[in-house]
Amino acid sequence: MTRPHGGHSPAPGTKVLVCFHAHPDDEVFTTGGVMRLAADAGHRVVLVTATDGALGEVPEGLLAEGELLVDRRRRELEASARALGVHRLEMLGYSDSGMAGTPGNASTEAFCNVDVEVAASRLARLLIEEGADVLTVYDPHGNYGHPDHVQVHVVGVRAAELAEVAHVYEATVNRDQMIRLMASNPQWAAEATPPDVSEFGLPESEITTVVDVRKAMAAKRSAMAAHESQVGDFGPFLAMPAEQVEAAFGLESFRRRGGAAGQRGTAALESTLPL
């Protein structure tokens, strides 16, 4: 899964998609379908994660005696990558910063505190080696404010500049769609204090690209299931009926850097991400 592409002559029409994420499991929510569709269309898919995910929560009793969470999460990521058709997986190995406001944010080793130029140069070398045509990062708020997600945006954008990758897309969440889904869900609608998503993702008006990934939902669900240690994130969705999961995750949303706000459309992957 770590076979480099650089130096090889790709087949005519083959493009290289690189998806840059913060932690093992992040790849599924916002780009899992896009990666699977790109691979199925014959394109090369590269997944890069910035951190080891060491500060993720894990169900009690899941880890075997002596097993480290970072090792478990690496194996889970490898299984997810296989389900999503990834050709090359790279983990940069930076330390997990933890959720915003937690002690891990203060660590000098945390990804949120690394030198942006150094980290961006590492990613840029990979982008150049692969001959990347498209890079996905996160929106500037990191989808929901996680320090590592914000840093992925900063480092990823800078790496694209260094490697001269022309097509950069900010993977995000359609905030307005999430509000509509919550309003239509009896459980959430009945809650006295429903989840606050006012700072989550981007408003619909700022999304430039929407990719219909419903054909890849089986692979996306398999990738979710691969992350057993993160059942707190994925468990509720895996328990949903297939049609509800499709409604929540069947469209993946992006803001094309340099694209005009409101310039939206749902089209085939090949035309929306220029793959």
BELHUCOR-V607822 format. One record per residue. N is the residue number from 1. RES is the residue in one letter. PHI is phi in whole degrees, -180 to 180 (* if undefined). Layout:
# BELHUCOR-V607822
N|RES|PHI  N|RES|PHI
This chain:
# BELHUCOR-V607822
1|M|*  2|T|-112  3|R|-70  4|P|-65  5|H|-101  6|G|-58  7|G|90  8|H|-100  9|S|-91  10|P|-70  11|A|-63  12|P|-54  13|G|87  14|T|-77  15|K|-117  16|V|-118  17|L|-105  18|V|-115  19|C|-110  20|F|-105  21|H|-130  22|A|-84  23|H|-132  24|P|-59  25|D|109  26|D|-64  27|E|-63  28|V|-76  29|F|-57  30|T|-102  31|T|-135  32|G|-58  33|G|-69  34|V|-62  35|M|-64  36|R|-64  37|L|-65  38|A|-63  39|A|-63  40|D|-66  41|A|-84  42|G|94  43|H|-90  44|R|-92  45|V|-119  46|V|-122  47|L|-113  48|V|-124  49|T|-114  50|A|-81  51|T|-118  52|D|-87  53|G|69  54|A|-67  55|L|-100  56|G|-70  57|E|-76  58|V|-137  59|P|-60  60|E|-62  61|G|87  62|L|-73  63|L|-75  64|A|-72  65|E|-58  66|G|84  67|E|-79  68|L|-93  69|L|-60  70|V|-63  71|D|-70  72|R|-62  73|R|-69  74|R|-65  75|R|-65  76|E|-63  77|L|-64  78|E|-63  79|A|-68  80|S|-62  81|A|-61  82|R|-63  83|A|-63  84|L|-94  85|G|79  86|V|-69  87|H|-90  88|R|-142  89|L|-118  90|E|-129  91|M|-111  92|L|-71  93|G|82  94|Y|-69  95|S|-74  96|D|-63  97|S|-87  98|G|79  99|M|-64  100|A|-57  101|G|88  102|T|-97  103|P|-57  104|G|-60  105|N|-62  106|A|-88  107|S|-66  108|T|-69  109|E|-88  110|A|-64  111|F|-58  112|C|-65  113|N|-111  114|V|-73  115|D|-65  116|V|-61  117|E|-65  118|V|-66  119|A|-64  120|A|-66  121|S|-66  122|R|-61  123|L|-67  124|A|-62  125|R|-61  126|L|-66  127|L|-61  128|I|-70  129|E|-58  130|E|-82  131|G|65  132|A|-58  133|D|-94  134|V|-137  135|L|-124  136|T|-108  137|V|-128  138|Y|-111  139|D|-70  140|P|-58  141|H|-87  142|G|65  143|N|72  144|Y|-151  145|G|91  146|H|-64  147|P|-54  148|D|-69  149|H|-69  150|V|-62  151|Q|-68  152|V|-59  153|H|-61  154|V|-63  155|V|-67  156|G|-64  157|V|-63  158|R|-66  159|A|-62  160|A|-62  161|E|-64  162|L|-65  163|A|-92  164|E|58  165|V|-85  166|A|-78  167|H|-107  168|V|-120  169|Y|-122  170|E|-91  171|A|-69  172|T|-147  173|V|-124  174|N|-74  175|R|-60  176|D|-68  177|Q|-65  178|M|-63  179|I|-63  180|R|-66  181|L|-65  182|M|-64  183|A|-66  184|S|-90  185|N|-92  186|P|-57  187|Q|-65  188|W|-69  189|A|-63  190|A|-83  191|E|-71  192|A|-65  193|T|-128  194|P|-64  195|P|-55  196|D|-87  197|V|-115  198|S|-65  199|E|-113  200|F|-95  201|G|60  202|L|-130  203|P|-67  204|E|-54  205|S|-66  206|E|-99  207|I|-85  208|T|-99  209|T|-138  210|V|-124  211|V|-112  212|D|-79  213|V|-114  214|R|-62  215|K|-68  216|A|-105  217|M|-65  218|A|-61  219|A|-67  220|K|-66  221|R|-66  222|S|-63  223|A|-67  224|M|-60  225|A|-65  226|A|-65  227|H|-90  228|E|-60  229|S|-70  230|Q|-108  231|V|-60  232|G|-63  233|D|-84  234|F|-100  235|G|-50  236|P|-60  237|F|-78  238|L|-67  239|A|-83  240|M|-73  241|P|-60  242|A|-55  243|E|-68  244|Q|-73  245|V|-63  246|E|-64  247|A|-65  248|A|-81  249|F|-125  250|G|-78  251|L|-124  252|E|-112  253|S|-111  254|F|-142  255|R|-113  256|R|-75  257|R|-65  258|G|91  259|G|-84  260|A|-77  261|A|-59  262|G|82  263|Q|-87  264|R|-107  265|G|171  266|T|-106  267|A|-147  268|A|-64  269|L|-56  270|E|-59  271|S|-93  272|T|-85  273|L|-112  274|P|-15  275|L|-101
